Amino acid sequence: MGSEPAQEALDRYKDIGLAAIAYNIQKQEGLIPPGQEAFYKNFHQVWKDQIDKQYQENELEKLEKLVQNLTVVHKITGDIDFVEYIKETTGYDYDLFGNIYERIDKIISRNRIANRKEKKEVLTMIEIYRRTSAGEESEALLINLLDAFDLEQLAKKHSL
């Protein structure tokens, strides 16, 4: 975990995990089907219990993985509001997207999406651009790269 002392890292991931659950609850507010409230409450409580267990047992790697599982949907959807929420509620910067800008720059400079993992990254970046109203030119370029990748995959599939 680098130079961050274990207890500080445990505290950090516990706080981020609990904030992620609170964010998810807020996002689901008003969307829960009637009669399903108990199910969703229990669902979130299971996550909270898991966070508490990993924290109490000093299982940093498991706690970190749990937080990654809790936040993956926000990564896929390019939810920059989530990142801001985490910062505001916990005081921590949570690097949800990793070095996505560098990875996207490499794809753009190569002018080609090489695999499905890169395709997911491109889709995430497009969503980030859409949510921030930035990068219209880059967004168009990424869409063209996606189209080319999909056509390439389709051609491979039909040539088998």
N, C-alpha and C positions, 0 to 999 in steps of 0.2 A: 504494500500500500504506500510505498514511497517513504518519505520522511515524517509523515503525519503519525503522531503517536496513536497507538491502538485505541485508547479510550476516547480520544478526540474524534477519531474516525467512526467509532461506534455511536457516539453522541450525534455526529453529523448525519449518518445514515438513518438512525432512528428518527430524528427530527424531520428529515426529508421524506421518509416513508410515511410517517403520520400525516404530514402536510399533503402528500400525494393522495392519501385516502380522503382527507377533508376536501380536497379539490374535486376528486371524483364524485363525492357525495353532492357537492354543490352543482356540478355539471349535470347530475342525474335528477336533480330536484325538478319535480313537475313532469318527469318523463317515466316515472315508475308506474306500471299498470296497477289499477286499483286491486287491492287484496294481496299485492306482492311486497308491500312495505317490510314485513317481517323477514322475508327472504333476503332482501337487499341489506337490511340492518345486520342480519346474521352474517351475510357474505363479507361485509366490511369488518365486522368484529373478528372474523377468522383471520383476516389480514393483520389486524391490529395485534391479535394474540400471537401470531407468528413473528411479527416485528419484536414484540416484547420478549418472546422466548429467545430469539437469536441474540437480542441485546443482553439479556440476563445471563446467557451462557457464553458471552463474549465470542460469538461466532461471526466475526467480521465478514468473512467471505460469503457466508450464507446470507447475512443481512444485506450485503451489497447486491447479491444476486436477486434477492427478494425485491429490493428497490428497483432494480433494472426491470424485473417482471411487472412491477406496478406502473412503471413509467413508459414502457415500450409503445403503448398505444399513442402516447403523446409525441413520441419520437416519429412514429410512422406518419402521423397526421400533421407533422410540422407545427405543433401547438406551442408557439412561442409565448402565449399567455400563461401556459403552465410554468415555464421557466421563470417568468416574472412573478408569478404567484409564490413559487418556492422561495425566491429571493426576498420578497416582501414579508412572508410569514416566518421564515426561519433565519434570514440573514445570510444564508449560504448561497453561493453561486453553484448551480447544478448544471454541469456540462452535458445536457441531454443529447446534443447532436455530435459530440466529439469534435473532431477536426473536419467536419463535413465540407466546409468551404474549400479546404485544401484538396480533399478527395474529388470534389466537383470540378475544381480547376484542372486537375489531372485528366479527368474525363473529357472536359471541354478541349484541352490542348491536344489530346489524342484524337478528338473528334469522333469518338466511338464509345459506346457502352459495351463492356467486355463480357458481362455476366449478369445473372439475376440479382446478385447482391448490389452491384452498381446500379441496376435498374431501380431497386428500392430506394437507394440513396437519391437518385435523380427525382423520383416521385416525391420524396420528402422535401427536397430542395425546391421543387416547383410549388409545393404547398406553402413553404416558408415565404417564397416570393409573393404568392397570392395574398397571404395574410399581412404582409408588410407593404404591399403596393410598390415594391422595389424590384429592380432587375427585370423589367419587361423584355429587354433584348435577350438577356440570359435565359429567361423563361422560355421564350420562343425557340432559342437554340436547343435547349434541353428537350423540348417537346419534339423537335425535329430528330434529335438523337434517339429519343424513345421510339418514334415511328420507324426509324431505320433499324433499330435493334429488333423490334417486333417483326418487321418484314424479314429480317435475317433469320430469326428463330422459326418463322413460318416456312421459309424456304428450306431450312434444314429438316424440319419435320416432314415436309412433303417429299424430300429427296431420299428418305429412308426407306 
